Amino acid sequence: MIMPKLTEEYEELRKTVEAFARDVVAPVIGDLYEREQFPYDIVRQMGAMGLFGLPIPEEHGGMGGDYFALCLALEELARVDSSVSITVEAAVSLGAMPIYRFGTPEQRAEWLPRLTSGEMLGAFGLTEPGGGSDVPGGMRTTAVLDGDEWVINGTKAFITNSGTDITGVIGVAAITGERAGGKKEISTILVPSGTPGLTVSKKYSKVGWNCSDTRELSFDGCRVPSANLLGERGRGYAQFLQTLDEGRVAIAALSTGLAQGCVDESLRYVRERHAFGHPIGHYQAIQFKIADMEVRTHTARLAYHHAAEKMLAGEPFKKEAAIAKLVAGDAAMDNARDATQIFGGYGFMNEYPVGRFYRDAKILEIGEGTSEVQRMLIARELGLSGL
């Protein structure tokens, strides 16, 4: 596997997660995936490894690493299975990081030690059934301050990690008032799992990511203390624009891992599968297809590494995050399609990883902002939106 040169510490982490994915995840994930079971034992082991606390400082129970370390772990997990990888990504990027970035000392002390250890998973409720990419315009969920409590009403859709047995807290974006000019005031409120008035629907029946927990949430007079406001009132959407920029780099890393997994599986298969007297890797049509897959993977890796580098340097990285997400999502989808073609009929069988990769890839062009949204963001950063 070709990649930009990593420091010794990063490379040690990458190798550790690579071995875990190969030796622990790979032998069992196919059966779990087919039965659509959440991988609790794998999650427990990843918690013990510290993967849920990679970018969180040690004083909050984390590993004291950075966001790039998280991205490396996500890539290696996704080489074997994206359901496992997205469980970590959502728990960290959308669950723990907002509390670390914007939470009060009391909120950090209450939630971060359990989130970083993997004892508890966090989720974030942003998307709504009628919202999609138009988050502010489509938002209908409200939170009204009644004395010293927030009263939340509304519905959230496609929320990852929201209904597992170890889900502990859900950040909920809600309309908390109205600004001048009629614009919505959006804030984020922490809702502990099991709070009366919060209803967690049954799991969605999904095309892919079958070991990931994804559900709809309903709030009907759901009351939480006023102290559960995350960050400043009215800054919820702005906070999560920052969070989503970081998340796009993480999803790009995950997408790169899926793209690499397609290369890995195809290279093994074309040496074993014979047709017309030769291994099928002997034929130029197959060689060129795999060469294109490798080019896409390498380009995606360079893109997310560059975005992460700018992020860690404290430089603006919105455009680079969108580029990485767009390039890597396309690479994952294109590589999954080509790998399935290389495997032929076997690529259509669930027992082969490439069939799972094909089912999982499409969401990477949709989740954390569609490919169209990424193009919109890139154009805006180029100064084209005001023409």
Secondary structure, DSSP 8 states (H G I E B T S, - for coil): -------HHHHHHHHHHHHHIIIIIHHHHHHHHHTT---HHHHHHHHHHTGGGTTS-GGGTS-S--HHHHHHHHHHHHTT-HHHHHHHHIIIIIIIHHHHHH--HHHHHHHHHHHHHTSSEEEEE---TTTTT-HHHH---EEEEETTEEEEEEEEEEEETSSSTTEEEEEEEEEEEE-GGG-EEEEEEEEETT-TTEEE------SS-TTS-EEEEEEEEEEEEGGGEESSTT-HHHHHHHHHHHHHHHHHHHHHHHHHHHHHHHHHHHHH-EETTEEGGGSHHHHHHHHHHHHHHHHHHHHHHHHHHHHHTT---HHHHHHHHHHHHHHHHHHHHHHHHHHGGGGGSTTSHHHHHHHHHGGGGTTTS-HHHHHHHHHHHTT-TT-
